[in-house]
Each structure stands twice: as C-alpha cells, then as structure tokens.
Amino acid sequence: MKIKRFIAFALCCGLLTACGNAAAEPETITITEATTEEITSELPANTATEGDSIFGTNSVPEKDATPQDAEVGSNVLLNQVGHRIDDQKLVIVKSTVETDFSVVDASTNTSIFDGELLSLSDDSPVAGDYKVGSFTEVTIPGKYYISCGAGDTKEFSISDDIYKRIYLEILNDIDKMKESPDETTDMNEYLINEAKTISDILLVFSYYGNSSDDLGLEVSGNNIPDLIDEAKWHTDMLLKMGEDELSVSAGKTERALLCYVAGLAKAAYMMNVAAESMDEEMAEEKENLLQYCEEMKERAVNIWNFVSEDSGEADVRYYAAASLYQIGELSESDVAAFDISEFSGGFSRDDMSGYAMYSLDTISGSSGVAVSAHSRLKEIVEERTDEAEEQFLSPELYGESETAEAADICDTGMFFIIARYYSDDERVPIIAKRQLDYFLGENTEGICYLSDFGYNSIEVEQENTRTAALLFMLSEYLPE
C-alpha cells in the first residue's frame, strides 16, 4: 500500500529529502481495502458513530485516557487529540536514526499500520534533528497510539467529529470567562483585545453561516443566534465605557480608540444583517437589535471623528474606515485613500488589515476598494504560502519568539483557512490544517497549547488559548 498522500505532500511542499524506497510497499495490514462491514465490526466500543449528538464526547479522548506507559514530552510528537478520517496525519520523531514507526490499535495493542520515517530536506530550519512519517492511510475510526524505537505516544482518536466537543467547550468557556474591566485593567490592551474578539466571533458567524441558537450557552433559546449574543456582550462593554468621546478616549492610545471604532462598526454591520434575516414572528427582537446597531454606529462615528487623522496605526485605521464605509458612514474614496500595498493581511492584534480586506472583498461587491482588496490578498497569500513552506515545523513562522505563542498559531491558521478563497494552490489547505495540528501537539516541542486536552498541555491561563480565533479554526473542521 503506497503512501501516495505523503509523497504528494512532500513533493508539493518540498520538505522531505528524496528517499529511494519512499513509495515502497510497506508490510502492513491493507486497511483501506476493508469492506464497510469489516470496518464497522472492527470499531472499538467507545468510538463515536453516526447519530451521536453534537454535545457527545465519545469521539474525543477522555482527559485521563492514557493506558500506555508513554512518557510526557517524549520523542514521538503528533496532534495529541486526533484527526478526521481523511485528514493528512503526520508524526514527528526527534531522531536521526529511526527509520520506521507503527500505528497501534489502543483497544487491542495490535499494530495495524507500519510507516516509514523520512528526513527533512536540508532547507528546513530543523533539518537534521527530526524525521517525519505519514499515517494518512489509517482511516478506520478508533483510538490509537504511535510506537517506534524512540518511544510511544499516548492515545489519540480518528473520527470525523473529533473536534465537536472541543468546539463546544471552547465556545462555552469563552462565554463563561467574560469579565468586565475594573480599575486594574489596562484599558488600551482591553480595547485591542475586545476588537479582535468581536471580529473573530463575527467571522465565525459570517464565514460559516453559524446562526444556531441552541449551542448550550446561557443565552441559547432567545431567538438570536448565539454567536451574535456572544459578540453583543463584548459590544455592550464598549458602549458602557462612556456616553461621549471625551469619557471614552480619556487615557487611551490612538490604536485602542481605532480598535474601539472598528469593533463597534463591524458589529453594527453584522448585527444588522442578522436582524434583517429574522422571521416576522420575531419582530420585537428584530427592532431591538436594529436600534442597538444604530447606537453602535453613532458611537463609532463620534470616536472616529475624535481621533487624529495622522496618528499612524494604518492597519487598524484601514479596518475602522472599511467598517464605517460598509455601514454608510464613510465614502469609497475615504477607503481608497489607503495604500494597501503596505499591509500584510493579518488577522492579529498587531495587524488587523486582513479583517478589512476580506470584509471589503466579500461584502462590498464589485466596488473599486473590493477589487483592490481581493488583488492584494491574492498577492499576500502567495507570499505567505511560500514562507510557510520554508518554515515547516519552525516557530519562526509565527514570529521572532523562540516558542510560538498560542494566539499567533491561531491567527496564522485563520489566515490560511481564508486563503483558500484566494488560491487553488494545493499547499494552502495543508498548511491551514497544519496550524491546528501544531496547536494540538504536532510541533518540535511536543506541546499541546490547549489546556485540559492532549497529554502535554502548556500551562497558561485558559483565556490566552481558548479564544474566538481558535473557535474559527475549529469551525473549519466540524462535520457538515
């Protein structure tokens, strides 16, 4: 059984050193030739199957499910939660001498697949220290672990609903961890964080069309989409900061104030869209939401007019201007005045130009600013795809820090998920999924950045990893 998908990945990404027997027939059980009946009969008893509730937990490893004597932080590294059935599945081994690995059924301790470990190309930033193997052809749902001479992993799962439970838990944690600012709060940081959170929640709502009102939140069942309710809590906090520009702006940086404008203006547009889609029997909820949108528009315009025109902070100023244009408060020429060739299309606290360009492109039709935004994003996607290919497995992809920050991984993942809209390069969806795999443990440190999941979770505050950006990433990999 040839490892065709792995070879395709190696060829398209240029990451692995050519290996004479890379396509050789491995001595293993040919599981892809199993019949439907055989697959069903071989499923472990605790494997999720069709019909499980979206709130079910059968498809995700229990937090203490560690039957092997695997050493935490071992030399065998992978996505510690698991994969969907047809995902690319990689294992990273800290070794220069290991040549093969096995995928072992955790319920029987029987090897069901033997794979080859290949060296990284000399161009890789971590070449010479690691080898990589693929077990993409393992497609039978169940619980498994990887075994090789360098050690064993703990359990992970293969199932198409593997990320459902994480998605819902993250959404509920975001809902529960909401806190109002107090006298100890750095309000500049707070406004920047709020603008990003609002933007990411609304991206989940708009990009995936998730208008569910039954996601198990405290606000569920009020006839308003849960994601709109979540965003509204954050916009409520912004509106409570003061009744006029002086009270809002006191002690704030220009960037923080522009984030305030962008968050409110973007929310005003998206909540207006949500309100207009409400049924006739929801007339009261619709009217209340439309009035709320008008309040946000008025506040956003007042602060925009208060902020200096030459303050710099071009990326978030562009985002604020684009959002105001979409709610009819600025002209197209106001937005066209920005030199977008200087922007790098980010979806992060430090670069919000991606939010503006994507929003203009998808909402503003064939306008000049929409066409320009689309063209610039295509250029950026091409540039960043080449960069990501070169930085395979390297934290340098996410910035200059020695260890990639959780937020940076999620922001990069968001970019490459959206990048698929701008490129048919087969590397793009691979790179997009690799960000989630990296986040969940498939990295050179063997760290799972999501506390309480995986078996080597990084010890950080939950609000630093359980973010709306991660929610967006997970949304891409939920069942249809």
C-alpha positions in Angstrom: 0.0 0.0 0.0 1.8 3.1 -1.2 1.9 6.3 0.9 0.7 8.4 -2.0 -0.7 11.3 0.0 2.5 11.7 2.0 4.6 11.7 -1.2 2.2 14.3 -2.7 2.7 16.4 0.4 6.5 16.0 0.2 6.6 17.0 -3.5 4.2 20.0 -3.2 5.9 21.4 -0.1 9.5 20.5 -0.9 10.1 19.5 2.7 11.4 16.0 2.6 14.6 14.5 1.3 14.0 12.2 -1.6 14.1 8.6 -0.5 14.7 5.7 -2.8 12.1 3.4 -1.2 9.6 6.1 -0.1 6.9 4.6 -2.3 7.7 1.0 -1.5 5.1 -1.3 -0.4 5.1 -1.3 3.5 4.5 -4.6 5.3 1.2 -3.8 7.0 -2.5 -4.5 7.1 -4.2 -3.0 4.0 -6.9 -1.3 5.9 -8.1 0.9 3.0 -9.3 -2.3 1.3 -11.5 -3.3 4.2 -15.2 -3.5 3.4 -17.8 -1.4 5.2 -18.9 -4.4 7.2 -15.4 -5.2 8.3 -14.7 -1.6 9.3 -17.9 -1.5 11.4 -17.1 -4.7 13.1 -13.6 -3.5 14.0 -14.7 -0.3 15.6 -13.8 0.0 19.3 -16.8 0.1 21.5 -16.3 3.7 22.6 -15.9 5.1 19.1 -18.4 7.7 18.0 -20.6 6.7 15.1 -23.2 8.3 13.0 -26.1 9.6 15.2 -24.0 10.9 18.1 -25.2 14.2 19.5 -23.1 17.3 18.7 -22.8 17.5 22.5 -21.4 14.0 22.8 -17.9 13.2 24.0 -17.4 9.7 22.6 -15.1 10.9 19.8 -12.6 12.7 21.9 -10.1 11.0 24.2 -11.0 11.4 27.9 -8.6 13.6 29.6 -7.2 10.8 31.6 -7.2 8.1 28.9 -3.5 7.2 29.0 -3.3 3.3 29.1 0.3 3.1 27.8 3.3 4.0 29.8 4.1 6.9 27.5 6.4 9.5 28.9 5.0 13.0 28.7 7.1 15.1 26.3 8.5 12.0 24.6 10.5 12.0 21.4 7.4 11.0 19.3 5.2 14.0 18.6 1.8 14.4 17.0 -1.6 16.0 17.2 -2.5 14.7 20.7 -6.3 15.0 20.2 -6.5 13.3 16.8 -7.6 13.6 13.2 -10.6 13.4 11.0 -10.8 10.3 8.8 -9.5 11.9 5.6 -7.0 14.3 7.1 -3.4 14.2 6.5 -1.8 12.6 9.6 1.8 13.1 10.4 4.1 12.0 13.3 7.4 13.8 14.1 10.2 11.9 15.7 13.2 13.5 17.5 15.7 11.2 16.0 18.2 10.9 13.1 18.5 7.1 13.2 14.9 5.8 13.5 13.6 4.5 10.2 10.0 3.3 10.8 7.0 3.5 13.1 3.8 1.7 13.8 0.2 2.8 14.4 -1.2 0.6 17.2 -4.9 0.0 17.9 -5.2 1.0 21.6 -8.0 -1.4 22.3 -6.1 -4.5 21.2 -2.4 -3.3 21.3 -2.1 -4.6 17.8 -0.1 -2.8 15.1 -2.4 -2.0 12.1 0.0 0.1 10.0 3.7 0.4 9.6 5.1 3.6 8.1 8.5 5.0 7.1 10.2 7.9 8.7 11.7 10.4 6.2 14.4 13.0 6.7 13.6 16.7 6.3 15.2 18.5 3.4 18.4 20.4 4.1 16.5 23.7 3.6 14.3 23.0 6.6 15.1 25.2 9.7 15.0 22.0 11.8 16.7 19.7 9.3 19.0 17.1 10.9 17.1 16.9 14.2 13.8 15.4 13.2 12.2 12.8 11.0 8.6 12.8 9.8 6.2 10.0 8.9 2.7 9.8 7.5 -0.1 7.6 8.5 -2.7 9.3 6.4 -3.9 6.0 5.1 -5.2 5.0 8.5 -8.9 5.8 8.1 -10.8 3.4 10.4 -12.3 5.4 13.2 -11.0 4.4 16.6 -8.3 5.1 19.3 -4.7 4.6 18.5 -1.1 5.3 19.6 2.2 5.6 17.7 5.1 3.3 18.6 8.7 3.4 17.4 12.2 2.9 18.7 12.2 6.4 20.1 9.2 5.8 22.3 5.4 5.6 22.3 2.7 8.3 22.3 -0.4 8.2 24.3 -3.9 7.7 22.8 -5.4 9.9 20.1 -8.6 9.4 18.1 -9.5 9.2 14.4 -13.1 10.3 13.8 -14.9 12.8 11.6 -16.5 14.5 14.7 -13.2 14.6 16.6 -13.3 18.4 17.1 -17.0 18.8 18.0 -16.5 18.6 21.7 -13.5 20.9 21.7 -15.5 23.5 19.7 -18.4 23.5 22.1 -16.2 23.5 25.1 -14.2 26.5 23.8 -17.4 28.3 23.0 -18.8 27.7 26.5 -15.5 28.7 28.1 -15.5 32.0 26.1 -19.0 32.6 27.3 -18.1 31.8 31.0 -14.7 33.7 31.1 -16.2 37.1 30.1 -15.2 39.7 32.7 -16.0 43.4 32.9 -12.9 45.7 33.2 -12.1 47.2 36.6 -9.6 49.7 38.0 -6.7 47.3 37.5 -7.5 46.7 33.8 -5.1 48.1 31.1 -7.8 49.7 29.0 -5.6 50.1 25.9 -4.9 46.3 25.9 -8.6 45.7 26.7 -9.9 47.6 23.7 -7.5 45.9 21.3 -8.4 42.5 22.7 -12.1 43.3 22.5 -11.9 44.4 18.9 -10.2 41.2 17.9 -12.6 39.0 19.9 -15.6 40.7 18.3 -14.1 40.4 14.9 -13.3 36.7 15.3 -16.7 35.8 16.7 -18.4 37.6 13.8 -16.1 35.9 11.3 -17.3 32.5 12.7 -20.9 33.8 12.2 -20.4 35.1 8.7 -17.8 32.8 7.2 -19.5 29.6 8.3 -23.1 30.9 8.4 -23.5 29.6 12.0 -26.8 31.1 13.1 -27.6 28.4 15.7 -29.5 29.4 18.8 -29.0 26.1 20.6 -25.3 25.8 21.3 -25.8 25.2 25.0 -25.0 28.7 26.3 -26.8 30.6 29.0 -28.3 32.8 26.3 -29.4 30.0 24.0 -33.1 29.9 23.1 -33.7 33.7 22.9 -34.3 33.7 19.1 -31.0 35.5 18.5 -28.0 33.5 17.1 -25.7 32.5 19.9 -22.6 34.0 18.2 -24.4 37.3 17.8 -25.3 37.2 21.5 -21.6 36.5 22.3 -20.4 39.4 20.2 -23.1 41.6 21.7 -21.8 41.0 25.2 -18.5 42.5 24.1 -20.0 45.4 22.3 -22.1 46.1 25.4 -18.8 46.5 27.4 -17.6 49.0 24.8 -20.8 51.1 24.9 -20.7 51.1 28.7 -17.3 52.9 28.7 -18.9 56.3 28.3 -21.6 58.4 26.7 -19.3 60.8 24.8 -15.9 60.9 23.0 -14.2 62.5 26.0 -15.1 59.9 28.5 -14.3 57.1 26.1 -11.0 58.5 24.9 -9.5 59.5 28.3 -6.1 57.9 28.7 -6.4 55.8 25.5 -3.9 55.3 22.7 -4.8 56.0 19.1 -4.7 52.3 18.4 -7.0 51.4 21.2 -9.5 54.1 20.1 -9.4 52.9 16.4 -10.0 49.3 17.7 -13.0 50.7 19.6 -14.3 52.2 16.3 -13.6 49.1 14.2 -15.2 46.7 16.7 -18.4 48.7 17.0 -18.7 49.5 13.3 -18.1 45.9 12.2 -20.6 44.7 14.8 -23.2 47.2 13.6 -23.0 45.8 10.1 -23.1 42.2 11.0 -25.8 42.5 13.6 -27.9 44.5 11.1 -27.5 41.5 8.7 -28.6 39.1 11.5 -31.6 41.3 12.4 -32.8 41.6 8.8 -32.8 37.8 8.4 -35.2 37.4 11.4 -38.6 35.9 10.8 -41.8 38.0 11.1 -42.7 36.5 14.4 -39.5 37.9 15.8 -40.5 41.5 15.0 -39.7 42.8 18.5 -36.3 41.1 18.7 -35.5 42.5 15.2 -36.5 46.0 16.1 -34.5 46.0 19.3 -31.4 44.7 17.5 -31.7 47.3 14.7 -31.9 50.1 17.3 -28.8 48.6 19.0 -27.0 48.8 15.7 -27.9 52.5 15.4 -26.4 53.1 18.8 -23.2 51.4 17.9 -23.0 53.3 14.6 -23.4 56.7 16.3 -20.7 55.9 18.9 -18.3 54.6 16.3 -18.7 57.7 14.2 -18.2 60.0 17.2 -14.9 58.4 18.2 -13.7 58.2 14.6 -14.2 62.0 14.2 -12.3 62.5 17.5 -9.2 60.5 16.5 -6.3 62.4 14.8 -6.1 61.8 11.1 -2.4 61.5 11.0 -1.9 59.2 14.1 -0.4 56.3 12.2 -1.7 52.8 13.1 -2.6 52.4 9.4 -3.7 48.8 9.6 -6.5 49.3 12.2 -7.3 52.8 10.8 -8.0 51.0 7.5 -10.1 48.4 9.2 -12.1 51.1 11.0 -12.6 53.0 7.8 -13.7 49.9 5.9 -16.2 49.1 8.6 -17.6 52.6 8.6 -17.8 52.6 4.8 -19.9 49.4 5.0 -22.4 50.9 7.3 -22.7 54.0 5.1 -20.7 56.4 7.3 -17.7 56.9 5.0 -17.3 57.1 1.2 -15.5 54.7 -1.0 -12.8 57.4 -1.7 -12.1 57.5 2.1 -11.2 53.9 2.0 -9.4 54.0 -1.4 -7.0 56.6 0.0 -5.1 53.9 2.0 -2.0 52.4 0.4 -2.8 48.8 0.9 0.4 47.6 -0.7 1.9 48.3 2.7 -0.4 45.9 4.5 0.3 42.2 5.1 -3.3 41.0 5.6 -3.0 39.9 9.2 -5.8 38.7 11.5 -4.0 39.6 14.7 -3.8 42.2 17.4 -0.8 43.8 15.8 -2.1 43.7 12.2 -5.8 43.9 11.5 -5.6 44.8 7.8 -6.7 41.2 6.9 -10.1 41.8 8.5 -10.6 45.0 6.4 -9.5 43.4 3.1 -11.5 40.3 3.5 -14.6 42.2 4.6 -14.4 44.6 1.7 -13.9 41.8 -0.8 -16.8 39.7 0.4 -19.3 42.4 1.3 -18.7 45.4 -1.0 -19.4 43.7 -4.3 -17.5 45.0 -7.4 -16.5 48.3 -5.9 -13.0 49.6 -6.6 -11.9 49.0 -2.9 -13.3 45.5 -3.0 -11.4 44.7 -6.2 -8.2 46.2 -4.8 -8.6 44.3 -1.5 -9.1 41.0 -3.4 -6.0 41.5 -5.6 -3.8 42.4 -2.6 -5.0 39.4 -0.6 -4.1 37.1 -3.5 -0.6 38.6 -3.5 -0.2 38.1 0.2 -1.5 34.5 0.1 1.1 33.6 -2.5 3.9 35.3 -0.4 2.9 33.7 2.9 2.3 30.3 1.4 5.9 30.2 0.2 7.1 31.4 3.6 5.1 28.8 5.5 6.5 26.1 3.2 10.0 27.2 4.1 9.3 27.4 7.8 7.7 23.9 8.2 7.8 22.9 11.9 9.6 26.1 12.8 8.2 28.6 15.4 9.8 31.3 13.3 6.6 31.0 11.1 4.7 32.7 13.9 7.2 35.5 14.8 10.6 36.0 16.3 9.9 34.3 19.7 11.7 31.0 20.3 8.4 29.3 21.1 5.3 30.0 19.0 2.6 31.8 21.0 -0.8 30.2 21.0 -2.5 33.3 19.7 0.0 33.6 16.8 -0.7 30.0 15.8 -4.5 30.6 15.7 -4.1 33.8 13.8 -1.9 32.1 11.2 -4.5 29.3 11.0 -7.3 31.8 10.4 -5.3 33.4 7.6 -4.6 30.1 5.7 -8.2 29.0 6.1 -9.4 32.2 4.5 -6.5 32.0 2.0 -8.3 29.1 0.3 -10.7 31.6 -1.1 -7.8 33.3 -2.9 -5.7 30.4 -4.1 -6.1 27.0 -5.6 -2.5 26.1 -4.5 -2.8 22.6 -3.1 -0.4 23.6 -0.3 -2.8 26.1 1.2 -5.4 23.7 2.8 -2.5 21.5 4.0 -0.8 24.5 5.7 -4.1 25.6 7.2 -4.8 22.2 8.9 -1.1 22.1 10.0 -1.7 25.1 12.2 -4.4 23.2 14.2 -2.2 20.1 14.3 0.7 22.3 15.5 -1.5 23.9 18.2 -2.5 20.4 19.4 1.0 19.0 19.7 2.4 18.3 16.3 5.4 20.6 16.9 9.0 20.2 17.8 8.4 20.8 21.5 5.5 18.3 21.7 3.4 20.9 23.4 -0.4 21.0 23.2 -1.4 24.6 23.6 -5.0 23.7 24.7 -5.1 23.1 28.5 -7.1 20.0 29.6 -6.7 18.4 26.1 -3.9 16.3 24.9 -1.3 14.9 27.4 1.4 17.6 27.4 -0.7 20.8 27.7 1.2 24.0 28.2 0.4 25.7 31.5 -1.1 29.1 30.6 -4.2 31.0 31.5 -7.2 29.5 29.7 -8.3 32.8 28.3 -4.9 33.0 26.4 -5.7 29.8 24.4 -9.4 29.4 24.4 -10.1 32.2 22.0 -12.5 33.1 19.3 -9.7 32.7 16.8 -9.3 29.0 17.9 -13.1 28.8 17.5 -12.8 29.9 13.9 -10.1 27.4 13.2 -12.1 24.5 14.7 -15.2 25.5 12.7 -13.4 24.6 9.6 -13.0 21.0 10.7 -16.5 20.3 12.0 -18.7 17.7 10.2 -21.0 19.2 7.5 
